[in-house]
Amino acid sequence: MMNYLNQWLPNVPTTVWILAVGRLLSQVGTGFTLFYATIFFVNRVGLSAAAVGLALGLGAAVGMAGRIVGGTLADSPDWGRRKILILSSIISAFGSLILSITVNLPFFTAGSVIMGLGIGLYWPAMEASIADLAGENNRNEAYALNRLADNLGLGVGVVCGGWVINTTGAFRVLYMVDGLSYLIFGVIVYFSIHETTHPVGHPFTPRGNWRFALADGQLLIFGLVNCVLTLYIAQVQTVLPLYLTNFVHTNIRGLPSGFSASTISGLITGHILLSSLFQLPVARWLGRYPHPRSLMLSAGLWGIGFALVGFTGLNSQFPVVIAALALTTISFASIIYLPTASAFVAEMAPQSLRGTYLAINSLCWAVGYVVGAPVGGWALDQPQPVPHLFWFILTGTTLIMIPILNYLNQLPPR
């Protein structure tokens, strides 16, 4: 049994495992509140849906600024990855505390902004720390391990948070637990992780670092691809459930028009389980291939998955089967994409600019979500057959991504 586990477990340093455990605990706290926050603040606190959306959008905008600051300071010899991670945990915990006592819009806005800043500071420093600690040969598996920790933590948090709300209704306690999870993560970093910043090769100046990164043609080309790939994930998380509910018609008795909530829940749960079970084995298998080639495979799977989603809405005989095939394909596309994209950016970054490069990578995520959700929502608001054609249009965009990734694959490795 141990030999079997050793065959599949990532061969990464102990410090990477410690970071993964910290991320798992932190994501459990995030899962407590992620899907229930809007419902609570609108239905219980009495804020309008528009006001809640505006405050969350403001928090996201501050988060983008936080990514820029966090990536810059992560490369600073005076700050570094470790201090930024600890600072982000303190700020995020403070934001959770404010949200736990929110009774009006100013409190909610302040809490959202502070949380956005903390999370923005967190991502570039965290991704850079993993790249530093894992070493050149194990980065793909190290990122896969941490993505697995994210998925498991969110899953546990969502389930436990739903149970607490259904049994006690004590939503504010969940935000307190969320804040505590951030503090625990900060304590783990403080006692277990050493500073990994290496200010060599390029003298540190914030403007000079960003000028150098933004002049890197390979990074900018991949940044555009990365924004599109992140837009795909936004469609799955925010648009696909609504599409399956409102636009997929079935003649199965008991499902009058569209999938029931239990059917969608089962499909999404299966998607999460597949992503968790195969994340590490797939990462190890992909280790033998260049990162752009792995991303080409991911783009192809995204295209097939989106085409199957479109067919789900056009076929009333076996919609559940087709939707399951679509989400299975999308699961593997996501499994390949998530660790590979970060590992590719870390590979192309000079060691002393890794935080700045990964800040740009993190900004691509922010752009993908900011653009992706409104685009998908607009498509579903259009008359038939636009909601169905939208998924085939997404498939067409993957045919553009693959040649671009092939061009990056032909460039000499850094």
C-alpha positions as CSV (number, residue, x, y, z in Angstrom):
1,M,0.0,0.0,0.0
2,M,2.8,2.4,0.9
3,N,4.6,1.7,-2.4
4,Y,1.4,2.4,-4.3
5,L,1.0,5.7,-2.4
6,N,4.6,6.7,-3.0
7,Q,4.1,6.0,-6.7
8,W,1.4,8.6,-7.0
9,L,2.2,11.1,-4.2
10,P,4.2,14.2,-5.4
11,N,8.0,14.1,-4.9
12,V,8.1,17.6,-3.4
13,P,9.9,19.0,-0.3
14,T,8.2,18.9,3.1
15,T,7.7,22.6,3.1
16,V,5.4,22.3,0.0
17,W,3.3,19.8,1.8
18,I,3.1,22.2,4.8
19,L,1.9,25.0,2.5
20,A,-0.7,22.6,1.0
21,V,-2.0,21.8,4.4
22,G,-2.2,25.5,5.2
23,R,-4.0,26.2,2.0
24,L,-6.5,23.4,2.7
25,L,-7.4,24.8,6.1
26,S,-7.7,28.3,4.6
27,Q,-9.9,27.1,1.8
28,V,-12.2,25.3,4.3
29,G,-12.8,28.7,5.8
30,T,-13.5,30.2,2.4
31,G,-15.8,27.4,1.5
32,F,-17.9,28.2,4.6
33,T,-19.0,31.5,3.2
34,L,-18.3,31.4,-0.6
35,F,-21.7,30.3,-1.8
36,Y,-23.9,31.6,1.0
37,A,-22.7,35.2,1.4
38,T,-25.0,36.9,-1.1
39,I,-28.0,35.0,0.2
40,F,-27.3,36.0,3.8
41,F,-26.6,39.7,3.2
42,V,-29.6,40.2,1.0
43,N,-32.2,38.1,2.8
44,R,-31.1,38.4,6.4
45,V,-29.2,41.7,6.6
46,G,-31.5,43.4,4.2
47,L,-29.1,44.8,1.7
48,S,-30.2,45.1,-2.0
49,A,-28.8,42.6,-4.5
50,A,-27.4,45.5,-6.5
51,A,-25.6,47.0,-3.5
52,V,-24.1,43.6,-2.6
53,G,-22.9,43.1,-6.2
54,L,-21.4,46.6,-6.3
55,A,-19.5,46.0,-3.0
56,L,-18.2,42.7,-4.2
57,G,-17.1,44.2,-7.5
58,L,-15.3,46.9,-5.6
59,G,-13.6,44.3,-3.5
60,A,-12.5,42.5,-6.7
61,A,-11.1,45.7,-8.2
62,V,-9.1,46.3,-5.0
63,G,-8.0,42.6,-5.3
64,M,-6.5,43.4,-8.7
65,A,-4.5,46.2,-7.2
66,G,-3.5,43.9,-4.4
67,R,-2.1,41.4,-6.9
68,I,0.1,44.1,-8.4
69,V,1.4,45.3,-4.9
70,G,1.8,41.7,-3.7
71,G,3.8,40.5,-6.7
72,T,6.0,43.6,-6.5
73,L,6.7,43.3,-2.7
74,A,7.2,39.5,-3.0
75,D,10.3,40.2,-5.1
76,S,11.5,42.9,-2.7
77,P,14.5,41.9,-0.5
78,D,12.9,44.1,2.3
79,W,9.6,42.2,2.2
80,G,9.7,38.9,0.3
81,R,7.2,36.1,-0.1
82,R,6.9,35.1,3.6
83,K,6.1,38.5,5.0
84,I,3.5,39.2,2.3
85,L,1.8,35.8,3.1
86,I,1.7,36.6,6.8
87,L,0.4,40.2,6.1
88,S,-2.3,38.9,3.7
89,S,-3.5,36.4,6.3
90,I,-3.8,39.2,8.9
91,I,-5.7,41.5,6.5
92,S,-8.0,38.7,5.3
93,A,-8.8,37.8,8.9
94,F,-9.6,41.4,9.7
95,G,-11.9,41.6,6.7
96,S,-13.7,38.4,7.8
97,L,-14.2,39.9,11.3
98,I,-15.8,43.0,9.8
99,L,-18.1,41.0,7.6
100,S,-19.1,38.9,10.6
101,I,-20.5,42.0,12.4
102,T,-21.9,43.7,9.3
103,V,-25.3,45.3,9.8
104,N,-25.3,47.9,6.9
105,L,-23.8,48.6,3.5
106,P,-20.8,50.7,4.7
107,F,-19.7,47.7,6.9
108,F,-20.2,45.2,4.1
109,T,-18.3,47.4,1.6
110,A,-15.4,47.9,4.0
111,G,-15.2,44.2,4.7
112,S,-15.3,43.3,1.0
113,V,-12.6,45.8,0.2
114,I,-10.3,44.6,3.0
115,M,-10.9,40.9,2.0
116,G,-10.1,41.8,-1.7
117,L,-6.9,43.4,-0.6
118,G,-5.8,40.4,1.5
119,I,-6.6,37.9,-1.2
120,G,-4.9,40.0,-3.8
121,L,-1.7,40.2,-1.8
122,Y,-1.9,36.4,-1.2
123,W,-1.8,34.9,-4.7
124,P,1.4,36.1,-6.3
125,A,3.4,35.5,-3.1
126,M,1.9,32.0,-2.6
127,E,2.5,31.0,-6.2
128,A,6.1,32.3,-6.1
129,S,6.8,30.5,-2.8
130,I,5.6,27.2,-4.3
131,A,7.9,27.7,-7.4
132,D,10.9,28.5,-5.1
133,L,10.4,25.6,-2.7
134,A,9.5,22.9,-5.3
135,G,12.5,23.4,-7.5
136,E,12.6,23.3,-11.3
137,N,11.8,19.6,-11.8
138,N,8.8,19.3,-9.4
139,R,6.8,22.5,-10.0
140,N,4.0,20.9,-11.9
141,E,3.3,18.3,-9.2
142,A,3.8,21.0,-6.5
143,Y,1.2,23.2,-8.1
144,A,-1.1,20.2,-8.6
145,L,-0.8,19.3,-4.9
146,N,-1.8,22.8,-3.9
147,R,-4.7,22.9,-6.4
148,L,-5.9,19.6,-4.9
149,A,-5.7,21.2,-1.4
150,D,-7.8,24.1,-2.7
151,N,-10.5,21.8,-4.1
152,L,-10.7,19.6,-1.0
153,G,-10.8,22.6,1.3
154,L,-13.5,24.3,-0.6
155,G,-15.5,21.1,-0.9
156,V,-15.3,20.4,2.9
157,G,-16.1,24.1,3.6
158,V,-19.1,24.2,1.4
159,V,-20.6,21.0,2.9
160,C,-19.9,22.0,6.5
161,G,-21.1,25.6,6.0
162,G,-24.3,24.4,4.5
163,W,-24.8,22.1,7.4
164,V,-24.2,24.8,10.0
165,I,-26.6,27.2,8.2
166,N,-29.4,24.6,7.9
167,T,-29.1,23.4,11.5
168,T,-28.3,26.6,13.4
169,G,-28.6,29.6,11.0
170,A,-25.5,31.1,12.6
171,F,-24.0,32.5,9.4
172,R,-22.0,35.1,11.2
173,V,-20.1,32.4,13.1
174,L,-18.9,31.1,9.7
175,Y,-17.2,34.4,9.0
176,M,-15.4,34.2,12.3
177,V,-14.3,30.7,11.5
178,D,-13.1,31.9,8.1
179,G,-11.1,34.6,9.8
180,L,-9.6,32.1,12.2
181,S,-8.6,29.9,9.3
182,Y,-6.6,32.8,7.8
183,L,-4.8,33.3,11.1
184,I,-4.0,29.6,11.3
185,F,-2.5,29.8,7.8
186,G,-0.4,32.8,8.8
187,V,0.9,31.0,11.9
188,I,1.8,28.0,9.8
189,V,3.8,30.2,7.4
190,Y,5.5,32.1,10.3
191,F,6.8,28.9,12.0
192,S,7.3,26.5,9.1
193,I,8.3,28.4,5.9
194,H,11.6,30.2,5.4
195,E,12.0,33.2,3.1
196,T,12.7,32.1,-0.5
197,T,13.1,35.5,-2.3
198,H,16.4,35.6,-4.3
199,P,17.1,39.2,-5.2
200,V,19.8,38.3,-7.7
201,G,20.2,38.9,-11.4
202,H,18.1,42.1,-11.5
203,P,18.4,45.0,-9.0
204,F,15.0,45.5,-7.3
205,T,13.1,48.5,-8.4
206,P,9.3,48.2,-8.7
207,R,9.1,50.1,-11.9
208,G,12.0,48.3,-13.4
209,N,10.6,44.9,-12.5
210,W,7.3,45.6,-14.2
211,R,8.9,47.2,-17.2
212,F,11.0,44.1,-17.7
213,A,8.1,41.7,-17.3
214,L,5.8,43.7,-19.6
215,A,8.5,43.7,-22.3
216,D,8.6,39.9,-22.2
217,G,6.8,38.9,-25.4
218,Q,6.4,35.3,-24.4
219,L,4.8,36.3,-21.1
220,L,2.4,38.7,-22.8
221,I,1.3,36.2,-25.4
222,F,0.7,33.6,-22.8
223,G,-1.1,36.2,-20.7
224,L,-3.7,36.6,-23.4
225,V,-4.2,32.9,-23.7
226,N,-4.4,32.6,-20.0
227,C,-7.2,35.2,-19.8
228,V,-9.2,33.1,-22.3
229,L,-8.6,29.9,-20.5
230,T,-9.7,31.5,-17.2
231,L,-12.8,32.8,-18.9
232,Y,-13.6,29.1,-19.7
233,I,-13.5,28.3,-16.0
234,A,-15.7,31.3,-15.2
235,Q,-18.3,29.8,-17.7
236,V,-18.3,26.5,-15.9
237,Q,-18.7,28.0,-12.4
238,T,-21.1,30.8,-13.1
239,V,-23.0,30.2,-16.4
240,L,-23.2,26.4,-16.9
241,P,-25.5,25.6,-13.9
242,L,-28.0,28.3,-15.1
243,Y,-27.8,27.0,-18.7
244,L,-28.5,23.4,-17.6
245,T,-31.5,24.7,-15.5
246,N,-33.2,27.0,-18.0
247,F,-32.1,25.9,-21.4
248,V,-31.8,22.1,-21.4
249,H,-35.1,20.4,-22.2
250,T,-35.8,16.8,-21.4
251,N,-38.6,14.4,-21.9
252,I,-37.7,12.3,-18.8
253,R,-40.7,12.1,-16.5
254,G,-40.3,14.2,-13.4
255,L,-38.0,16.7,-15.1
256,P,-40.3,19.1,-16.8
257,S,-37.9,21.6,-18.3
258,G,-34.2,21.6,-17.5
259,F,-32.3,19.7,-14.9
260,S,-33.4,19.7,-11.3
261,A,-31.2,21.1,-8.5
262,S,-30.4,17.6,-7.3
263,T,-29.2,16.6,-10.8
264,I,-27.0,19.7,-11.2
265,S,-25.6,19.2,-7.7
266,G,-24.8,15.6,-8.6
267,L,-23.1,16.6,-11.9
268,I,-21.0,19.4,-10.1
269,T,-20.1,17.0,-7.3
270,G,-18.9,14.5,-9.8
271,H,-16.9,17.2,-11.5
272,I,-15.2,18.1,-8.2
273,L,-14.5,14.5,-7.4
274,L,-12.9,13.8,-10.7
275,S,-10.8,16.9,-10.4
276,S,-9.6,15.8,-7.0
277,L,-9.0,12.1,-7.8
278,F,-7.0,12.6,-11.0
279,Q,-5.2,15.9,-10.2
280,L,-1.9,14.3,-8.9
281,P,-1.7,11.4,-11.4
282,V,-2.3,13.6,-14.4
283,A,0.3,16.1,-13.2
284,R,2.9,13.4,-12.9
285,W,2.0,12.1,-16.3
286,L,2.3,15.6,-17.8
287,G,5.7,16.1,-16.3
288,R,7.4,14.5,-19.3
289,Y,5.9,17.1,-21.8
290,P,6.7,20.8,-22.3
291,H,4.1,23.1,-20.6
292,P,2.7,24.6,-23.9
293,R,2.1,21.1,-25.3
294,S,0.1,20.2,-22.1
295,L,-1.9,23.4,-22.4
296,M,-2.6,22.5,-26.1
297,L,-4.2,19.3,-24.9
298,S,-6.1,21.2,-22.2
299,A,-7.5,23.7,-24.9
300,G,-8.6,20.7,-27.1
301,L,-10.4,19.2,-24.2
302,W,-12.1,22.5,-23.4
303,G,-13.3,22.7,-27.0
304,I,-14.8,19.2,-26.9
305,G,-16.4,19.8,-23.5
306,F,-18.1,23.0,-24.6
307,A,-19.3,21.3,-27.8
308,L,-20.9,18.6,-25.7
309,V,-22.5,21.2,-23.5
310,G,-24.1,22.7,-26.6
311,F,-25.3,19.3,-27.7
312,T,-26.9,18.8,-24.3
313,G,-29.2,21.7,-25.0
314,L,-30.0,20.4,-28.5
315,N,-30.7,16.7,-27.5
316,S,-33.8,15.9,-25.5
317,Q,-33.2,12.1,-25.5
318,F,-30.0,11.7,-23.4
319,P,-29.3,15.1,-21.9
320,V,-28.0,13.9,-18.6
321,V,-25.6,11.4,-20.2
322,I,-24.2,14.1,-22.6
323,A,-23.9,16.6,-19.7
324,A,-22.0,14.1,-17.7
325,L,-19.6,13.5,-20.6
326,A,-19.2,17.2,-21.0
327,L,-18.3,17.8,-17.4
328,T,-16.0,14.8,-17.4
329,T,-14.1,16.3,-20.4
330,I,-14.1,19.7,-18.8
331,S,-12.7,18.2,-15.5
332,F,-9.7,16.8,-17.3
333,A,-9.2,20.1,-19.2
334,S,-9.2,21.9,-15.9
335,I,-6.9,19.4,-14.2
336,I,-4.3,19.9,-16.9
337,Y,-4.6,23.7,-17.1
338,L,-4.5,24.8,-13.5
339,P,-1.1,23.6,-12.3
340,T,0.5,23.8,-15.8
341,A,-0.2,27.5,-16.3
342,S,1.4,28.5,-13.0
343,A,4.4,26.2,-13.6
344,F,4.9,27.6,-17.1
345,V,4.9,31.2,-15.9
346,A,7.3,30.3,-13.1
347,E,9.6,28.6,-15.7
348,M,9.8,31.7,-17.9
349,A,10.4,34.1,-15.0
350,P,13.8,35.2,-13.9
351,Q,14.3,34.0,-10.3
352,S,14.4,37.5,-8.9
353,L,11.2,38.5,-10.8
354,R,9.1,35.5,-10.1
355,G,6.6,37.4,-7.9
356,T,6.1,40.0,-10.5
357,Y,5.6,37.4,-13.3
358,L,3.1,35.4,-11.2
359,A,1.3,38.7,-10.3
360,I,0.6,39.1,-14.0
361,N,-0.5,35.5,-14.1
362,S,-2.9,36.1,-11.2
363,L,-4.2,39.3,-13.0
364,C,-5.1,37.1,-15.9
365,W,-7.4,35.1,-13.6
366,A,-9.0,38.3,-12.4
367,V,-9.6,39.5,-16.0
368,G,-11.0,36.2,-17.0
369,Y,-13.6,36.2,-14.2
370,V,-14.4,39.9,-14.7
371,V,-15.1,39.4,-18.4
372,G,-16.3,35.8,-18.4
373,A,-19.4,36.0,-16.1
374,P,-20.9,39.0,-17.9
375,V,-20.3,37.6,-21.3
376,G,-21.9,34.3,-20.4
377,G,-24.8,36.0,-18.7
378,W,-25.4,38.2,-21.8
379,A,-25.4,35.1,-24.0
380,L,-28.1,33.4,-21.8
381,D,-30.2,36.6,-22.0
382,Q,-30.5,36.4,-25.8
383,P,-33.3,34.7,-27.7
384,Q,-32.9,31.2,-29.0
385,P,-30.7,29.7,-30.4
386,V,-28.0,32.1,-29.1
387,P,-27.7,30.4,-25.6
388,H,-27.0,27.1,-27.4
389,L,-24.6,28.6,-30.1
390,F,-22.6,30.3,-27.3
391,W,-21.0,27.0,-26.3
392,F,-20.0,26.2,-29.9
393,I,-18.5,29.7,-30.2
394,L,-16.4,28.9,-27.1
395,T,-15.3,25.7,-28.9
396,G,-14.2,27.8,-31.9
397,T,-12.0,30.0,-29.7
398,T,-10.0,26.9,-28.6
399,L,-9.1,26.5,-32.3
400,I,-7.4,29.9,-32.0
401,M,-5.7,29.0,-28.7
402,I,-4.0,25.8,-30.0
403,P,-1.9,27.5,-32.7
404,I,-0.8,30.2,-30.3
405,L,0.3,27.6,-27.8
406,N,2.0,25.7,-30.5
407,Y,4.0,28.8,-31.3
408,L,5.0,29.1,-27.7
409,N,6.0,25.4,-27.7
410,Q,8.4,26.0,-30.5
411,L,10.3,28.8,-28.6
412,P,13.5,27.7,-26.9
413,P,12.9,26.9,-23.2
414,R,14.0,29.5,-20.6
